[in-house]
Amino acid sequence: MRSLRQATPFPAWPSLRDARGRLLGLPFVLLAFAPGFALGWQACLAALVIASLASFLVYVPLTVLALNGGGALAEDAPVPALTARAYMALLALWTTTAWLGAAAAPHLT
């Protein structure tokens, strides 16, 4: 007899392989709180905003362009796979932007 989990795929628990996309953001979340311990939590919040804006407006689109050979993605084209080098570059850019944003935050007010 098949169990409910085997009979219907909808309520099934995701495997670790399926959750990989969510776990890729964990280092970004952990590194986002690092400036708060050294420079204060208000600076950490400002750094999060600055790093998020820079990431989604500059870093991620440039990474997709680089992974696609410099060309724009067609509407029906699949998104290129994220390589380990591109992931490490995004993580380094995110961390640098977060720390620079946290260091500049007290001077912006």
N, CA, C and O atoms as CSV, one atom per row, in Angstrom:
chain,resi,resn,atom,element,x,y,z
A,1,MET,N,N,0.833,-1.177,0.000
A,1,MET,CA,C,0.000,0.000,0.000
A,1,MET,C,C,0.879,1.241,0.000
A,1,MET,O,O,1.839,1.335,0.764
A,2,ARG,N,N,0.547,2.177,-0.850
A,2,ARG,CA,C,1.326,3.404,-0.950
A,2,ARG,C,C,0.881,4.411,0.099
A,2,ARG,O,O,-0.303,4.521,0.417
A,3,SER,N,N,1.836,5.128,0.618
A,3,SER,CA,C,1.488,6.139,1.608
A,3,SER,C,C,1.011,7.405,0.900
A,3,SER,O,O,1.158,7.549,-0.314
A,4,LEU,N,N,0.447,8.304,1.670
A,4,LEU,CA,C,-0.042,9.567,1.118
A,4,LEU,C,C,1.103,10.350,0.491
A,4,LEU,O,O,0.925,10.991,-0.545
A,5,ARG,N,N,2.277,10.303,1.112
A,5,ARG,CA,C,3.428,11.039,0.594
A,5,ARG,C,C,3.840,10.527,-0.781
A,5,ARG,O,O,4.242,11.319,-1.633
A,6,GLN,N,N,3.748,9.227,-1.014
A,6,GLN,CA,C,4.119,8.663,-2.300
A,6,GLN,C,C,3.021,8.840,-3.331
A,6,GLN,O,O,3.305,8.920,-4.526
A,7,ALA,N,N,1.775,8.903,-2.893
A,7,ALA,CA,C,0.649,8.961,-3.824
A,7,ALA,C,C,0.445,10.358,-4.407
A,7,ALA,O,O,0.071,10.491,-5.572
A,8,THR,N,N,0.685,11.387,-3.621
A,8,THR,CA,C,0.475,12.751,-4.105
A,8,THR,C,C,1.748,13.557,-3.925
A,8,THR,O,O,2.267,13.630,-2.811
A,9,PRO,N,N,2.261,14.158,-4.971
A,9,PRO,CA,C,3.507,14.906,-4.841
A,9,PRO,C,C,3.332,16.267,-4.175
A,9,PRO,O,O,4.319,16.842,-3.714
A,10,PHE,N,N,2.120,16.801,-4.108
A,10,PHE,CA,C,1.918,18.149,-3.583
A,10,PHE,C,C,2.302,18.288,-2.111
A,10,PHE,O,O,3.068,19.193,-1.784
A,11,PRO,N,N,1.804,17.428,-1.195
A,11,PRO,CA,C,2.163,17.629,0.205
A,11,PRO,C,C,3.502,17.008,0.594
A,11,PRO,O,O,3.856,17.029,1.773
A,12,ALA,N,N,4.250,16.463,-0.348
A,12,ALA,CA,C,5.510,15.808,-0.029
A,12,ALA,C,C,6.542,16.820,0.456
A,12,ALA,O,O,6.561,17.970,0.018
A,13,TRP,N,N,7.387,16.375,1.355
A,13,TRP,CA,C,8.441,17.230,1.871
A,13,TRP,C,C,9.528,17.368,0.819
A,13,TRP,O,O,9.871,16.388,0.158
A,14,PRO,N,N,10.077,18.562,0.649
A,14,PRO,CA,C,11.144,18.716,-0.341
A,14,PRO,C,C,12.423,18.042,0.142
A,14,PRO,O,O,12.711,18.022,1.339
A,15,SER,N,N,13.165,17.508,-0.769
A,15,SER,CA,C,14.444,16.898,-0.423
A,15,SER,C,C,15.493,17.993,-0.285
A,15,SER,O,O,15.242,19.155,-0.602
A,16,LEU,N,N,16.662,17.608,0.187
A,16,LEU,CA,C,17.737,18.580,0.333
A,16,LEU,C,C,18.154,19.115,-1.029
A,16,LEU,O,O,18.534,20.280,-1.151
A,17,ARG,N,N,18.087,18.271,-2.053
A,17,ARG,CA,C,18.424,18.709,-3.401
A,17,ARG,C,C,17.478,19.817,-3.863
A,17,ARG,O,O,17.906,20.763,-4.525
A,18,ASP,N,N,16.186,19.702,-3.516
A,18,ASP,CA,C,15.218,20.725,-3.893
A,18,ASP,C,C,15.398,22.000,-3.082
A,18,ASP,O,O,15.083,23.086,-3.567
A,19,ALA,N,N,15.896,21.888,-1.861
A,19,ALA,CA,C,16.060,23.048,-0.984
A,19,ALA,C,C,17.383,23.763,-1.235
A,19,ALA,O,O,17.661,24.773,-0.588
A,20,ARG,N,N,18.197,23.271,-2.145
A,20,ARG,CA,C,19.511,23.843,-2.393
A,20,ARG,C,C,19.418,25.333,-2.742
A,20,ARG,O,O,20.274,26.109,-2.316
A,21,GLY,N,N,18.423,25.744,-3.489
A,21,GLY,CA,C,18.276,27.144,-3.856
A,21,GLY,C,C,18.054,28.044,-2.663
A,21,GLY,O,O,18.538,29.176,-2.641
A,22,ARG,N,N,17.325,27.555,-1.661
A,22,ARG,CA,C,17.105,28.354,-0.461
A,22,ARG,C,C,18.344,28.390,0.408
A,22,ARG,O,O,18.601,29.396,1.070
A,23,LEU,N,N,19.122,27.311,0.423
A,23,LEU,CA,C,20.316,27.264,1.252
A,23,LEU,C,C,21.463,28.079,0.679
A,23,LEU,O,O,22.404,28.407,1.402
A,24,LEU,N,N,21.404,28.410,-0.595
A,24,LEU,CA,C,22.460,29.224,-1.194
A,24,LEU,C,C,22.491,30.632,-0.602
A,24,LEU,O,O,23.539,31.277,-0.616
A,25,GLY,N,N,21.382,31.113,-0.090
A,25,GLY,CA,C,21.332,32.449,0.485
A,25,GLY,C,C,21.766,32.511,1.929
A,25,GLY,O,O,21.915,33.604,2.475
A,26,LEU,N,N,21.975,31.370,2.568
A,26,LEU,CA,C,22.334,31.351,3.987
A,26,LEU,C,C,23.636,32.099,4.283
A,26,LEU,O,O,23.663,32.867,5.244
A,27,PRO,N,N,24.715,31.921,3.517
A,27,PRO,CA,C,25.921,32.706,3.818
A,27,PRO,C,C,25.706,34.216,3.685
A,27,PRO,O,O,26.315,34.996,4.417
A,28,PHE,N,N,24.851,34.625,2.763
A,28,PHE,CA,C,24.559,36.050,2.612
A,28,PHE,C,C,23.858,36.585,3.858
A,28,PHE,O,O,24.161,37.686,4.316
A,29,VAL,N,N,22.937,35.822,4.399
A,29,VAL,CA,C,22.213,36.245,5.605
A,29,VAL,C,C,23.161,36.312,6.794
A,29,VAL,O,O,23.121,37.270,7.566
A,30,LEU,N,N,24.005,35.311,6.945
A,30,LEU,CA,C,24.933,35.300,8.071
A,30,LEU,C,C,25.944,36.447,7.978
A,30,LEU,O,O,26.251,37.088,8.983
A,31,LEU,N,N,26.454,36.704,6.784
A,31,LEU,CA,C,27.410,37.799,6.620
A,31,LEU,C,C,26.755,39.167,6.718
A,31,LEU,O,O,27.439,40.163,6.952
A,32,ALA,N,N,25.450,39.229,6.543
A,32,ALA,CA,C,24.755,40.509,6.632
A,32,ALA,C,C,24.729,41.033,8.063
A,32,ALA,O,O,24.661,42.244,8.277
A,33,PHE,N,N,24.783,40.137,9.041
A,33,PHE,CA,C,24.743,40.570,10.429
A,33,PHE,C,C,26.124,40.855,11.009
A,33,PHE,O,O,26.216,41.379,12.119
A,34,ALA,N,N,27.189,40.532,10.302
A,34,ALA,CA,C,28.547,40.751,10.810
A,34,ALA,C,C,28.853,42.216,11.094
A,34,ALA,O,O,29.449,42.501,12.133
A,35,PRO,N,N,28.480,43.168,10.227
A,35,PRO,CA,C,28.775,44.576,10.557
A,35,PRO,C,C,28.047,45.063,11.811
A,35,PRO,O,O,28.502,46.009,12.454
A,36,GLY,N,N,26.946,44.445,12.164
A,36,GLY,CA,C,26.195,44.868,13.341
A,36,GLY,C,C,26.963,44.664,14.627
A,36,GLY,O,O,26.838,45.459,15.558
A,37,PHE,N,N,27.758,43.604,14.691
A,37,PHE,CA,C,28.535,43.349,15.902
A,37,PHE,C,C,29.674,44.345,16.066
A,37,PHE,O,O,30.022,44.710,17.189
A,38,ALA,N,N,30.252,44.783,14.965
A,38,ALA,CA,C,31.411,45.677,15.032
A,38,ALA,C,C,31.036,47.149,14.985
A,38,ALA,O,O,31.659,47.957,15.674
A,39,LEU,N,N,30.034,47.521,14.191
A,39,LEU,CA,C,29.748,48.934,13.957
A,39,LEU,C,C,28.388,49.395,14.461
A,39,LEU,O,O,28.054,50.570,14.317
A,40,GLY,N,N,27.615,48.524,15.033
A,40,GLY,CA,C,26.298,48.894,15.536
A,40,GLY,C,C,25.190,48.419,14.614
A,40,GLY,O,O,25.392,48.234,13.414
A,41,TRP,N,N,24.019,48.226,15.196
A,41,TRP,CA,C,22.918,47.625,14.442
A,41,TRP,C,C,22.246,48.593,13.486
A,41,TRP,O,O,21.689,48.161,12.477
A,42,GLN,N,N,22.280,49.889,13.768
A,42,GLN,CA,C,21.726,50.847,12.807
A,42,GLN,C,C,22.579,50.890,11.544
A,42,GLN,O,O,22.052,50.994,10.437
A,43,ALA,N,N,23.877,50.810,11.709
A,43,ALA,CA,C,24.767,50.748,10.548
A,43,ALA,C,C,24.569,49.446,9.793
A,43,ALA,O,O,24.688,49.409,8.568
A,44,CYS,N,N,24.267,48.382,10.517
A,44,CYS,CA,C,24.016,47.085,9.880
A,44,CYS,C,C,22.767,47.148,9.010
A,44,CYS,O,O,22.762,46.610,7.903
A,45,LEU,N,N,21.725,47.787,9.485
A,45,LEU,CA,C,20.502,47.924,8.688
A,45,LEU,C,C,20.744,48.750,7.433
A,45,LEU,O,O,20.253,48.406,6.357
A,46,ALA,N,N,21.490,49.826,7.562
A,46,ALA,CA,C,21.821,50.631,6.391
A,46,ALA,C,C,22.657,49.821,5.406
A,46,ALA,O,O,22.470,49.924,4.194
A,47,ALA,N,N,23.571,49.022,5.928
A,47,ALA,CA,C,24.404,48.183,5.066
A,47,ALA,C,C,23.570,47.146,4.330
A,47,ALA,O,O,23.834,46.853,3.164
A,48,LEU,N,N,22.569,46.591,4.995
A,48,LEU,CA,C,21.683,45.621,4.340
A,48,LEU,C,C,20.930,46.249,3.179
A,48,LEU,O,O,20.801,45.643,2.115
A,49,VAL,N,N,20.441,47.446,3.380
A,49,VAL,CA,C,19.701,48.134,2.321
A,49,VAL,C,C,20.621,48.440,1.146
A,49,VAL,O,O,20.263,48.202,-0.007
A,50,ILE,N,N,21.792,48.962,1.438
A,50,ILE,CA,C,22.742,49.321,0.371
A,50,ILE,C,C,23.207,48.079,-0.377
A,50,ILE,O,O,23.259,48.085,-1.607
A,51,ALA,N,N,23.548,47.009,0.349
A,51,ALA,CA,C,24.034,45.784,-0.300
A,51,ALA,C,C,22.927,45.112,-1.106
A,51,ALA,O,O,23.192,44.561,-2.174
A,52,SER,N,N,21.693,45.149,-0.611
A,52,SER,CA,C,20.585,44.548,-1.357
A,52,SER,C,C,20.327,45.306,-2.660
A,52,SER,O,O,20.159,44.697,-3.717
A,53,LEU,N,N,20.297,46.622,-2.576
A,53,LEU,CA,C,20.096,47.415,-3.793
A,53,LEU,C,C,21.219,47.200,-4.802
A,53,LEU,O,O,20.967,47.012,-5.992
A,54,ALA,N,N,22.455,47.227,-4.322
A,54,ALA,CA,C,23.586,47.017,-5.237
A,54,ALA,C,C,23.560,45.624,-5.832
A,54,ALA,O,O,23.892,45.439,-7.003
A,55,SER,N,N,23.171,44.652,-5.043
A,55,SER,CA,C,23.148,43.274,-5.520
A,55,SER,C,C,22.109,43.083,-6.618
A,55,SER,O,O,22.416,42.525,-7.672
A,56,PHE,N,N,20.889,43.539,-6.381
A,56,PHE,CA,C,19.822,43.295,-7.349
A,56,PHE,C,C,19.853,44.234,-8.545
A,56,PHE,O,O,19.358,43.887,-9.617
A,57,LEU,N,N,20.428,45.422,-8.374
A,57,LEU,CA,C,20.472,46.362,-9.490
A,57,LEU,C,C,21.749,46.273,-10.321
A,57,LEU,O,O,21.745,46.623,-11.501
A,58,VAL,N,N,22.842,45.806,-9.712
A,58,VAL,CA,C,24.115,45.807,-10.431
A,58,VAL,C,C,24.729,44.409,-10.518
A,58,VAL,O,O,24.973,43.911,-11.617
A,59,TYR,N,N,24.978,43.775,-9.375
A,59,TYR,CA,C,25.770,42.540,-9.350
A,59,TYR,C,C,25.093,41.371,-10.044
A,59,TYR,O,O,25.719,40.706,-10.870
A,60,VAL,N,N,23.836,41.104,-9.734
A,60,VAL,CA,C,23.151,39.947,-10.329
A,60,VAL,C,C,22.966,40.111,-11.838
A,60,VAL,O,O,23.244,39.163,-12.571
A,61,PRO,N,N,22.508,41.271,-12.346
A,61,PRO,CA,C,22.412,41.402,-13.812
A,61,PRO,C,C,23.758,41.267,-14.518
A,61,PRO,O,O,23.832,40.659,-15.586
A,62,LEU,N,N,24.819,41.821,-13.941
A,62,LEU,CA,C,26.135,41.685,-14.561
A,62,LEU,C,C,26.624,40.244,-14.517
A,62,LEU,O,O,27.307,39.794,-15.437
A,63,THR,N,N,26.285,39.522,-13.464
A,63,THR,CA,C,26.666,38.116,-13.380
A,63,THR,C,C,25.939,37.302,-14.439
A,63,THR,O,O,26.540,36.431,-15.066
A,64,VAL,N,N,24.665,37.569,-14.646
A,64,VAL,CA,C,23.913,36.850,-15.682
A,64,VAL,C,C,24.477,37.152,-17.061
A,64,VAL,O,O,24.586,36.259,-17.901
A,65,LEU,N,N,24.836,38.407,-17.295
A,65,LEU,CA,C,25.466,38.755,-18.574
A,65,LEU,C,C,26.783,38.013,-18.761
A,65,LEU,O,O,27.069,37.513,-19.849
A,66,ALA,N,N,27.579,37.942,-17.709
A,66,ALA,CA,C,28.862,37.254,-17.810
A,66,ALA,C,C,28.672,35.753,-18.033
A,66,ALA,O,O,29.406,35.146,-18.813
A,67,LEU,N,N,27.698,35.155,-17.358
A,67,LEU,CA,C,27.451,33.722,-17.533
A,67,LEU,C,C,26.850,33.404,-18.891
A,67,LEU,O,O,26.954,32.272,-19.365
A,68,ASN,N,N,26.227,34.381,-19.519
A,68,ASN,CA,C,25.602,34.169,-20.829
A,68,ASN,C,C,26.537,34.585,-21.968
A,68,ASN,O,O,26.090,34.712,-23.108
A,69,GLY,N,N,27.795,34.793,-21.689
A,69,GLY,CA,C,28.745,35.161,-22.726
A,69,GLY,C,C,28.662,36.614,-23.143
A,69,GLY,O,O,29.116,36.960,-24.234
A,70,GLY,N,N,28.112,37.456,-22.331
A,70,GLY,CA,C,28.034,38.877,-22.627
A,70,GLY,C,C,26.790,39.307,-23.365
A,70,GLY,O,O,26.584,40.501,-23.583
A,71,GLY,N,N,25.961,38.367,-23.752
A,71,GLY,CA,C,24.738,38.701,-24.469
A,71,GLY,C,C,23.530,38.732,-23.550
A,71,GLY,O,O,23.512,38.096,-22.496
A,72,ALA,N,N,22.535,39.474,-23.964
A,72,ALA,CA,C,21.297,39.543,-23.191
A,72,ALA,C,C,20.531,38.230,-23.332
A,72,ALA,O,O,20.645,37.534,-24.340
A,73,LEU,N,N,19.756,37.910,-22.312
A,73,LEU,CA,C,18.941,36.690,-22.342
A,73,LEU,C,C,17.702,36.910,-23.203
A,73,LEU,O,O,17.048,37.949,-23.120
A,74,ALA,N,N,17.397,35.934,-24.015
A,74,ALA,CA,C,16.145,35.978,-24.764
A,74,ALA,C,C,15.000,35.658,-23.804
A,74,ALA,O,O,15.217,35.070,-22.745
A,75,GLU,N,N,13.798,36.041,-24.175
A,75,GLU,CA,C,12.657,35.832,-23.283
A,75,GLU,C,C,12.394,34.358,-23.007
A,75,GLU,O,O,11.989,34.000,-21.901
A,76,ASP,N,N,12.617,33.508,-23.987
A,76,ASP,CA,C,12.330,32.090,-23.798
A,76,ASP,C,C,13.568,31.277,-23.430
A,76,ASP,O,O,13.479,30.056,-23.300
A,77,ALA,N,N,14.719,31.924,-23.258
A,77,ALA,CA,C,15.957,31.220,-22.923
A,77,ALA,C,C,15.988,30.889,-21.431
A,77,ALA,O,O,15.511,31.675,-20.613
A,78,PRO,N,N,16.545,29.736,-21.076
A,78,PRO,CA,C,16.666,29.415,-19.647
A,78,PRO,C,C,17.760,30.259,-19.002
A,78,PRO,O,O,18.701,30.694,-19.666
A,79,VAL,N,N,17.622,30.478,-17.722
A,79,VAL,CA,C,18.611,31.238,-16.974
A,79,VAL,C,C,19.883,30.398,-16.881
A,79,VAL,O,O,19.801,29.210,-16.569
A,80,PRO,N,N,21.059,30.979,-17.141
A,80,PRO,CA,C,22.293,30.190,-17.051
A,80,PRO,C,C,22.541,29.714,-15.625
A,80,PRO,O,O,22.166,30.377,-14.658
A,81,ALA,N,N,23.173,28.565,-15.516
A,81,ALA,CA,C,23.448,27.980,-14.198
A,81,ALA,C,C,24.489,28.818,-13.459
A,81,ALA,O,O,25.438,29.324,-14.058
A,82,LEU,N,N,24.300,28.951,-12.170
A,82,LEU,CA,C,25.226,29.702,-11.334
A,82,LEU,C,C,26.430,28.822,-11.024
A,82,LEU,O,O,26.293,27.765,-10.409
A,83,THR,N,N,27.593,29.257,-11.447
A,83,THR,CA,C,28.810,28.492,-11.201
A,83,THR,C,C,29.363,28.821,-9.821
A,83,THR,O,O,28.954,29.798,-9.195
A,84,ALA,N,N,30.287,28.004,-9.358
A,84,ALA,CA,C,30.890,28.234,-8.045
A,84,ALA,C,C,31.702,29.534,-8.032
A,84,ALA,O,O,31.697,30.260,-7.037
A,85,ARG,N,N,32.392,29.822,-9.124
A,85,ARG,CA,C,33.169,31.073,-9.196
A,85,ARG,C,C,32.257,32.291,-9.171
A,85,ARG,O,O,32.570,33.282,-8.511
A,86,ALA,N,N,31.136,32.233,-9.877
A,86,ALA,CA,C,30.201,33.358,-9.884
A,86,ALA,C,C,29.567,33.532,-8.505
A,86,ALA,O,O,29.358,34.658,-8.053
A,87,TYR,N,N,29.261,32.424,-7.842
A,87,TYR,CA,C,28.682,32.482,-6.494
A,87,TYR,C,C,29.670,33.123,-5.519
A,87,TYR,O,O,29.287,33.965,-4.707
A,88,MET,N,N,30.925,32.729,-5.600
A,88,MET,CA,C,31.935,33.301,-4.708
A,88,MET,C,C,32.158,34.784,-5.010
A,88,MET,O,O,32.383,35.579,-4.097
A,89,ALA,N,N,32.096,35.153,-6.281
A,89,ALA,CA,C,32.239,36.567,-6.638
A,89,ALA,C,C,31.073,37.382,-6.087
A,89,ALA,O,O,31.275,38.475,-5.559
A,90,LEU,N,N,29.855,36.856,-6.206
A,90,LEU,CA,C,28.692,37.564,-5.650
A,90,LEU,C,C,28.792,37.682,-4.136
A,90,LEU,O,O,28.457,38.725,-3.575
A,91,LEU,N,N,29.245,36.632,-3.473
A,91,LEU,CA,C,29.388,36.657,-2.020
A,91,LEU,C,C,30.453,37.676,-1.598
A,91,LEU,O,O,30.267,38.396,-0.617
A,92,ALA,N,N,31.558,37.738,-2.331
A,92,ALA,CA,C,32.609,38.712,-2.016
A,92,ALA,C,C,32.124,40.144,-2.260
A,92,ALA,O,O,32.389,41.031,-1.449
A,93,LEU,N,N,31.422,40.372,-3.361
A,93,LEU,CA,C,30.881,41.710,-3.635
A,93,LEU,C,C,29.848,42.113,-2.593
A,93,LEU,O,O,29.839,43.258,-2.142
A,94,TRP,N,N,28.976,41.182,-2.205
A,94,TRP,CA,C,27.958,41.443,-1.192
A,94,TRP,C,C,28.614,41.822,0.138
A,94,TRP,O,O,28.221,42.801,0.772
A,95,THR,N,N,29.614,41.043,0.556
A,95,THR,CA,C,30.281,41.295,1.831
A,95,THR,C,C,31.000,42.643,1.818
A,95,THR,O,O,30.910,43.409,2.778
A,96,THR,N,N,31.701,42.924,0.746
A,96,THR,CA,C,32.415,44.198,0.634
A,96,THR,C,C,31.447,45.373,0.660
A,96,THR,O,O,31.691,46.376,1.332
A,97,THR,N,N,30.359,45.245,-0.067
A,97,THR,CA,C,29.369,46.327,-0.100
A,97,THR,C,C,28.717,46.510,1.264
A,97,THR,O,O,28.478,47.639,1.692
A,98,ALA,N,N,28.428,45.414,1.946
A,98,ALA,CA,C,27.807,45.510,3.270
A,98,ALA,C,C,28.734,46.204,4.265
A,98,ALA,O,O,28.292,47.060,5.032
A,99,TRP,N,N,30.007,45.842,4.256
A,99,TRP,CA,C,30.948,46.473,5.187
A,99,TRP,C,C,31.196,47.932,4.840
A,99,TRP,O,O,31.269,48.776,5.733
A,100,LEU,N,N,31.326,48.240,3.556
A,100,LEU,CA,C,31.508,49.642,3.165
A,100,LEU,C,C,30.264,50.468,3.470
A,100,LEU,O,O,30.369,51.619,3.895
A,101,GLY,N,N,29.097,49.891,3.257
A,101,GLY,CA,C,27.863,50.592,3.597
A,101,GLY,C,C,27.722,50.825,5.090
A,101,GLY,O,O,27.262,51.884,5.516
A,102,ALA,N,N,28.119,49.837,5.887
A,102,ALA,CA,C,28.049,49.990,7.338
A,102,ALA,C,C,29.064,51.019,7.822
A,102,ALA,O,O,28.788,51.771,8.757
A,103,ALA,N,N,30.219,51.057,7.202
A,103,ALA,CA,C,31.240,52.037,7.611
A,103,ALA,C,C,30.825,53.450,7.199
A,103,ALA,O,O,31.142,54.413,7.897
A,104,ALA,N,N,30.122,53.581,6.077
A,104,ALA,CA,C,29.712,54.913,5.610
A,104,ALA,C,C,28.401,55.382,6.230
A,104,ALA,O,O,28.092,56.571,6.164
A,105,ALA,N,N,27.631,54.497,6.821
A,105,ALA,CA,C,26.312,54.856,7.343
A,105,ALA,C,C,26.346,55.959,8.402
A,105,ALA,O,O,25.517,56.866,8.331
A,106,PRO,N,N,27.253,55.934,9.375
A,106,PRO,CA,C,27.247,57.035,10.359
A,106,PRO,C,C,27.576,58.396,9.746
A,106,PRO,O,O,27.182,59.433,10.278
A,107,HIS,N,N,28.292,58.388,8.639
A,107,HIS,CA,C,28.679,59.647,7.998
A,107,HIS,C,C,27.586,60.189,7.077
A,107,HIS,O,O,27.650,61.344,6.654
A,108,LEU,N,N,26.599,59.376,6.767
A,108,LEU,CA,C,25.518,59.794,5.874
A,108,LEU,C,C,24.430,60.582,6.591
A,108,LEU,O,O,23.672,61.304,5.944
A,109,THR,N,N,24.337,60.461,7.901
A,109,THR,CA,C,23.265,61.144,8.630
A,109,THR,C,C,23.664,62.517,9.065
A,109,THR,O,O,22.871,63.221,9.690
